[in-house]
């Protein structure tokens, strides 16, 4: 990462802002610590001075001025290490005893404290500093007891440098941290960016890599990948539809065209023209039907019609479908057995659900041998509905059941029966649209197609209340019927 | 009967016009939305066939504007957009029927005939009669001559729809939409079986059949000659 892009990195900017706030806070705390330490050292020195004065005053009270002079001399000679300052002078400030060579010129404050300049001899490192002392006036003498401030200065500067040092160390570490953090995060974001570039370039099989740590980035990657899977599946679906159209609509179109060509080649005759045209129309109708079925599947698969979902009474729909198909079954000598549980409702697309049900019944009737029976059952299984259509026809071999749900798939044996090979794929698409599935089972003998649909309520709240007032119990048998506007 | 066709595809418009002319209508073609609206608003047509997607002014706005001016002629939408949502939009916009492209001409013709009849007769009749076949909506009874005929509820509804459209072709899709209230595409002859059951009951034991099959189109209930 180049320095410019580093500064443009949002993460690095955040780290810098954080670093500034942190630095200011540490500085503030340091200043408080420094001030408190300075005060406490000063107070300690003053307390020491007061204690010494108390001691000297005691000496004076017991032994008079000679005692005081002797005490001061003793303390002054032993004072080197403890930095004590002592001076006893007469009223004209002539030195009587002590380790200062003259009375300081600086003025004392009201409480008798004075801060004064001190010159140090070369033996003690030289230089100047300040002394802090308290002045007492006695009977014919002045007494100064103090302490030099080199200790306090040393403590102060030690604290100060410690603080400055640690602040510098903190900033350095934090700066490195910020660079590291922004690089680490950028790497992961760059990975996502790189993947999306490749996808934009046309490689839809690319997936965002996950680190396996299960963090936010992994969750984001997982969601993006799920989205990509869905898009890839949709595109594959579209591709399959166009392939299907190319393969399975081209041949009937070619047939239609050659029939017309042949009719034109024959000697002109109104009757043979009519026959050719009628056959052409019926072929065109069949093509349209196939086309419509393909569109319905595409519509169901796109998932878009979910916004058309309404409360659908599956029980009433199943009864309607049975009623619609019963005469057809009877004509073929089949018995249609209907076992429908009451009051099974779900959120769905009523037209597509009915179309799916009708396709299953169409198939069952088409493939049933004469005298057989077809069973239509609808039951509730916990939070799911199971809608099953069972026949006693030839069934589908187990190995081919998956493929039977694909578009245009037809068993070799059924090539002669009419049909587009789209019926079951529409049922499968409708099942997927409703988060359900279609299972093809062995009915021994025959086929049992089970449409398994969850009864979950996915509608937004507003729609739910609206439903409650219109569809709830006012029209209990509304079934799969379209709303009045949709019917024409 | 004057029919306005608003359709930008000249070939489609031409073949609809030709078909209508042969069926005894006088069609006029407009090829864009604005022209269509102008003609529909200024001249007296008995019915309009309007494409949903038109240059100049789209079909939906055309119909909404036309209804806004108080014109009440029946309107059929033709559209390549066949989803339920689009149908609902079209019908709410003021159209009386909605036909999805591609369609069979016989389907269009049958719907036009039904719409034109709807304009002239009231749907409030409770006693319907075709030849010697009578249907009473109040007592829900059917008789032919002096012989009462016992019909299932669904057969009764089919017959009622056919009788209300006496003399006109009724297609299978129209029956599914109007009698069953479902809009779907049956792969089998499911409607035909219901019709043949009905035919058994109203025609079988009588000399003159009333219910006729129109090849390639649908069914027609007709007064005996």
Interface residues (C-beta under 8 A of the other chain):
Chain A: X278 X281 X282 X285 X288 X289 X291 X292 X293 X295 X296 X299 X305 X307 X308 X320 X323 X324 X325 X327 X328 X330 X331 X349 X351 X354 X355 X358 X359 X362 X365 X366 X418 X419 X420 X423 X480 X481 X482 X483 X485 X486 X487 X488
Chain B: X82 X83 X84 X85 X87 X88 X91 X92 X96 X97 X98 X102 X104 X154 X177 X178 X180 X181 X182 X183 X184 X185 X186 X187 X188 X189 X190 X193 X194 X196 X197 X215 X216
